[in-house]
Amino acid sequence: MQIEFVSPDAGLASRTVLAIAVPEGEASSVRGGAFAAAVAASRFTGARGQVLEVSGGADRVILVGAGKTAEFDTLAAEQTAAAAYGAVKLWGLETLRLVPAVDTGDFAARAALGLRLAAYRFDKYRTKEPADKKPSVTAAQVVTGHAAAASTAMPALSALADAVVFARDLVSEPANVLYPVEFARRVKALEALGLSVEILGEEEMRQLGMGSLLGVGQGSVRESQLVVMRWNGAADSAAQPVAFIGKGVCFDTGGISLKPADGMEDMKWDMGGAAAVAGVMHVLAGRKAKVNAVGILGLVENMPDGNAQRPGDVVTSMSGQTIEIINTDAEGRLVLADAVWYCQDRFKPRFMIDLATLTGAIIISLGNDYAGLFSNNDELAENLLSASKGEEEPLWRMPLPKAYDKQIDSVIADMKNTGGRPGGSITAALFIQRFVNGLPWAHLDIANTAWKKPSSVPTIPEGATGFGVRLLNRLVEDHYEDRA
């Protein structure tokens, strides 16, 4: 979508929808009461997300609720713009002009970000889509008296939008197209942004002793990969990096512990954690963040052929700890075990955050909107919670009780890869924690937030969300970048 900032007195072209954002309780005053009759005949109050079509001088005019003025913030600016786009995208008109409820350069830029994210579609495989199902709005104008300030804010926000779109595209791709080697290839292309990308194949991982990760992928004809992404943007190139690790199971059948057929097609997005980490590194490089950062992606397929890992097998992780495989469908934690150990062993980061579509149990615990946050460090956890509130990517902190740790003790090995149904997301996090060697660490279980159907957030169309990209970008920006 093409987006531009225009002055309040700019002429209105034909085939344009005019969207006027209205604070709650102020609908009757819009345009000096010109739309009072339409408002009076409706239930439109200006509550955030409400939309009312009215008559006017443009081809069509809508009012969009912006919510209470006292609560209007950058997220409200994004969501108001996104709601306007969602209401008119199929109307057959070409341009949306938005008049924001509050005119500042920052809010105008955030409105532009909201429009960009709301307009996301993954349509590369659609060949016979009816015209009336395809959005007609391809351009947008944000009205502001502060166009220079808005334009100054846009490069960083455009980098963020590009990164979210990149992550969403990865998650949306089918597994026959996006397998580990192809995923790694697409990430390698990000070197154009200034990232350094290193790819380890199975032989290199075997030499490192990554038996936990390699065991997951041994039933697939697709070779497993470990991708190492680096961004050095801090003034001191040798300063400790921050580190992000992503689970990248490009397709998860469950292996020998085969999943039910119903819904298995969704397991193409079991690499949502790796996609989010790739997106975070994308935006840090794109906006030239003043921080050193490392992203590690463990990329595998979990398939059930004659060479597949069996329940009852014992594998040796890179840490030297042994793991009894109880259920081959508890595979993501096996990938993360070696990726986490490799990250801390090689890079000695300030902290590590892993992201994974790890457990169905987190969906039962938290529903579809809050990702689970587990951490061994209160400061890191509080910084994550703070960042989540500003980016519409909510987290809920979950416990890591020592008493539950015994559920993953094994009779014949150092541990087993599942502790049973009780506290399933907790014991999964406790498993990963056994591979954390004293560093501040957080685990984000995003099994419930990586894919939405349908979405209740107007900036997130149904499908891949890119959850985690905005959250972690904000975390770095607010707490870990060099300050001028």
MOURTA-V898463 format. One line per field, one symbol per residue. ss: DSSP state (a for helix, b for strand, c for the rest). phi: phi as a letter, one per 40 degrees, with the letter a starting at -180 (. if undefined). burial: 1 if it has 16 or more other C-alpha atoms within 10 Angstrom, else 0. A space follows every 50 residues. Layout:
ss: ???
phi: ???
burial: ???
This chain:
ss: cbbbbbcccccccccbbbbbbbbcccaaaaaaaccaaaaacccccccccc bbbbcccccbbbbbbbbcaaaccaaaaaaaaaaaaaaaccccccbbbbbc ccccaaaaaaaaaaaaaaccccccccccccaaacccccbbbbbcccaaaa aaaaaaaaaaaaaaaaaaaaaacccccccaaaaaaaaaaaaaaccbbbbb caaaaaaaccaaaaaaacccccccbbbbbbbbcccccccccbbbbbbbbb bbcccccccccccaaaaaaccaaaaaaaaaaaaaaacccccbbbbbbbbb bbcccccccccccbbbcccccbbbcccccccaaaaaaaaaaaaaaaaccc bbbbbbccccaaaaaaccccbbbbbccaaaaaaaaaaaacccccbbbccc caaaaaaaccccccbbcccccccaaaaaaaaaaccccccbbbbbbccccc bbccccccccccbbccccaaaaaaaaaaaccccc
phi: .cbbcbcdcccbccfbccbbcbccgbccccfggcbdcccccbbcbgcdgc bbcbcaccdabbbbcbgcdcbcbccccccccccccdcbcbcgcbbbbbbc cbbbcccccccccdccccccabbcbcbbccdcbbdccbaabbcacbcccc ccccdccccccdcccdcccdcccccccbbdccdccccdccdcchcbbbbb ccccccccgccccccccccbccccbbbbbbbbbccccccdccbbbbcbcc abcggdccccccgcdcccccbccccccccccdccccbfccacabbbbcba bbbbccbccbdhcbbbcccgccbcccbcccccccccdccccdccccbfcc abbbbaccbccccccbgbbcccbbacacccccccccccccbfbcbbcbcb cccccccbcbcbbcabcabgccgdccccccccccbcbgcdabbbcbdcbc abacccbccbcdhcbgdhccdcccdcccbbcdbc
burial: 00111100000000111111111100110100001101100001111111 11110000011111111100011111111111111111111111111111 11111111111111111111100000000000001110111111111011 00110111111111111111111110011110110011011011111010 01001000111111111111011111111111110000011111111111 11111111000000001111111111111111111101111111111111 11110001110001111110011111111111111111111111000011 11111111101110100111111111000110111111011111111111 00011011110000111110000111111111101100011111111111 1100101111111111111111111110011000
